[in-house]
Amino acid sequence: MTVVLLGHGRLGSAITEGWNLSGSVANPTILTRAVPPVCPPETEALVIAVKPAAWREAVAPLLDTLPAKTVVVSVMAGVRAEDLSVALTGRAVVRVMPTTAVAQGQGVAAIWSDHAEARALAHRLFDGIADTVDLDAEALIDAATAVAGSAPAFFYALAQALAKAGVEAGLTQNVAERLTRGALRSAGSGAATDAPLEDLIARIASPGGTTRAGLDALAAADLNRAGSAAVRAAVSRAQALAKGG
Ligand SMILES: NC(=O)c1ccc[n+]([C@@H]2O[C@H](COP(=O)([O-])OP(=O)(O)OC[C@H]3O[C@@H](n4cnc5c(N)ncnc54)[C@H](OP(=O)(O)O)[C@@H]3O)[C@@H](O)[C@H]2O)c1
């Protein structure tokens, strides 16, 4: 497959690492600012991985060489397919929302397009490096961004809060942070299995035990409300970005 990747920052480089590791895409053309913005004549997919504020300026110089049949694959948060399709003169667009764990072939990627061939192409690009999840409506990409793309940062923030509480409970900063990071790795390895989240919790929280006591305290502190506030704020930010905010 002939692929052009526009933007090679955190996510773009994670995607190419994943492709190298899995062998699913060979020799993509990587366009950075230092490379002339030229697409090979047989380009099947243009993957756009620049920041949402930079895409119009970044794609404009490609229009002269981009084949008309190239499918546009956007991994950008908050940029609507219709805006991309108009700027890219009617080319088919598929939106994909991956996590940076695609670098290790362990990502998750939500996919939406109203164009069946574009959707199929996104699967060819991402099935080898992510658990791919099809969405029924473009608006759901914003929710997927919140619960997948942004959520690793939410877990880190919870880990930071737990490490801080560990220090308050007498641990040194260094010890609290190492222990919390280890706990996060342990949670990650559980998440990598097929076990339901309820079962993963039940395996650690025996009735009357320390974990159960902590979980009850989290529920009393309204963890559901905090999770809901984070997701709603991320969704509303994505909607504002789509309107040019
Ligand atoms: N990071 C994540 O976890 C994540 C997850 C899901 C989705 N996303 C989406 O992925 C996109 C990229 O995010 P990121 O975190 O990878 O940002 P990033 O690290 O800032 O990478 C963006 C890259 O695009 C390059 N770029 C900007 N204008 C360009 C141009 N005209 N031609 C070629 N390259 C250009 C930037 O180069 P300069 O440094 O020279 O400006 C930078 O290397 C965003 O739209 C974001 O919504 C990110």
The ligand as an SDF file (V2000), in Angstrom:
LIG
                    3D

 48 52  0  0  0  0  0  0  0  0999 V2000
   -0.8210   12.5610   20.8460 N   0  0  0  0  0  0  0  0  0  0  0  0
   -1.8960   11.7880   21.0090 C   0  0  0  0  0  0  0  0  0  0  0  0
   -1.9880   10.9850   21.9450 O   0  0  0  0  0  0  0  0  0  0  0  0
   -3.0420   11.8590   20.0130 C   0  0  0  0  0  0  0  0  0  0  0  0
   -4.0900   10.9100   20.1270 C   0  0  0  0  0  0  0  0  0  0  0  0
   -5.1380   10.9560   19.2070 C   0  0  0  0  0  0  0  0  0  0  0  0
   -5.1420   11.9270   18.1940 C   0  0  0  0  0  0  0  0  0  0  0  0
   -4.1280   12.8460   18.1350 N   0  0  0  0  0  0  0  0  0  0  0  0
   -4.1610   13.8430   17.0370 C   0  0  0  0  0  0  0  0  0  0  0  0
   -2.9690   13.7100   16.2920 O   0  0  0  0  0  0  0  0  0  0  0  0
   -2.6010   14.9680   15.7550 C   0  0  0  0  0  0  0  0  0  0  0  0
   -1.1210   15.2060   16.0440 C   0  0  0  0  0  0  0  0  0  0  0  0
   -0.9470   15.2260   17.4570 O   0  0  0  0  0  0  0  0  0  0  0  0
    0.5110   15.0310   18.0820 P   0  0  0  0  0  0  0  0  0  0  0  0
    0.3060   14.8490   19.5310 O   0  0  0  0  0  0  0  0  0  0  0  0
    1.2620   14.0130   17.2830 O   0  0  0  0  0  0  0  0  0  0  0  0
    1.1150   16.5140   17.7810 O   0  0  0  0  0  0  0  0  0  0  0  0
    2.6370   16.8940   17.5450 P   0  0  0  0  0  0  0  0  0  0  0  0
    3.5410   16.0150   18.3580 O   0  0  0  0  0  0  0  0  0  0  0  0
    2.7080   18.3830   17.7240 O   0  0  0  0  0  0  0  0  0  0  0  0
    2.8720   16.5140   16.0150 O   0  0  0  0  0  0  0  0  0  0  0  0
    2.3980   17.2980   14.9560 C   0  0  0  0  0  0  0  0  0  0  0  0
    3.4900   17.2920   13.9200 C   0  0  0  0  0  0  0  0  0  0  0  0
    3.0090   17.9130   12.7430 O   0  0  0  0  0  0  0  0  0  0  0  0
    4.0830   18.6530   12.2030 C   0  0  0  0  0  0  0  0  0  0  0  0
    3.6270   19.6500   11.2520 N   0  0  0  0  0  0  0  0  0  0  0  0
    2.9710   20.8180   11.4760 C   0  0  0  0  0  0  0  0  0  0  0  0
    2.7760   21.4740   10.3150 N   0  0  0  0  0  0  0  0  0  0  0  0
    3.3210   20.7150    9.3450 C   0  0  0  0  0  0  0  0  0  0  0  0
    3.4490   20.8660    7.9210 C   0  0  0  0  0  0  0  0  0  0  0  0
    2.9740   21.9360    7.3080 N   0  0  0  0  0  0  0  0  0  0  0  0
    4.0490   19.8680    7.2230 N   0  0  0  0  0  0  0  0  0  0  0  0
    4.5370   18.7910    7.8420 C   0  0  0  0  0  0  0  0  0  0  0  0
    4.4770   18.5800    9.1980 N   0  0  0  0  0  0  0  0  0  0  0  0
    3.8680   19.5540    9.9230 C   0  0  0  0  0  0  0  0  0  0  0  0
    4.7180   19.2700   13.4190 C   0  0  0  0  0  0  0  0  0  0  0  0
    6.0000   19.7570   13.1160 O   0  0  0  0  0  0  0  0  0  0  0  0
    6.5830   21.0540   13.9330 P   0  0  0  0  0  0  0  0  0  0  0  0
    6.9520   20.5290   15.2800 O   0  0  0  0  0  0  0  0  0  0  0  0
    7.7140   21.4730   13.0790 O   0  0  0  0  0  0  0  0  0  0  0  0
    5.4620   22.0470   14.0210 O   0  0  0  0  0  0  0  0  0  0  0  0
    4.7410   18.0670   14.3570 C   0  0  0  0  0  0  0  0  0  0  0  0
    5.8800   17.2610   14.1580 O   0  0  0  0  0  0  0  0  0  0  0  0
   -3.5020   16.0230   16.3830 C   0  0  0  0  0  0  0  0  0  0  0  0
   -4.4140   16.4780   15.4290 O   0  0  0  0  0  0  0  0  0  0  0  0
   -4.2230   15.2870   17.5030 C   0  0  0  0  0  0  0  0  0  0  0  0
   -5.5650   15.7130   17.6220 O   0  0  0  0  0  0  0  0  0  0  0  0
   -3.0720   12.8270   18.9930 C   0  0  0  0  0  0  0  0  0  0  0  0
  1  2  1  0
  2  3  2  0
  2  4  1  0
  4  5  1  0
  4 48  2  0
  5  6  2  0
  6  7  1  0
  7  8  2  0
  8  9  1  0
  8 48  1  0
  9 10  1  0
  9 46  1  0
 10 11  1  0
 11 12  1  0
 11 44  1  0
 12 13  1  0
 13 14  1  0
 14 15  2  0
 14 16  1  0
 14 17  1  0
 17 18  1  0
 18 19  2  0
 18 20  1  0
 18 21  1  0
 21 22  1  0
 22 23  1  0
 23 24  1  0
 23 42  1  0
 24 25  1  0
 25 26  1  0
 25 36  1  0
 26 27  1  0
 26 35  1  0
 27 28  2  0
 28 29  1  0
 29 30  1  0
 29 35  2  0
 30 31  1  0
 30 32  2  0
 32 33  1  0
 33 34  2  0
 34 35  1  0
 36 37  1  0
 36 42  1  0
 37 38  1  0
 38 39  2  0
 38 40  1  0
 38 41  1  0
 42 43  1  0
 44 45  1  0
 44 46  1  0
 46 47  1  0
M  CHG  2   8   1  16  -1
M  END
$$$$
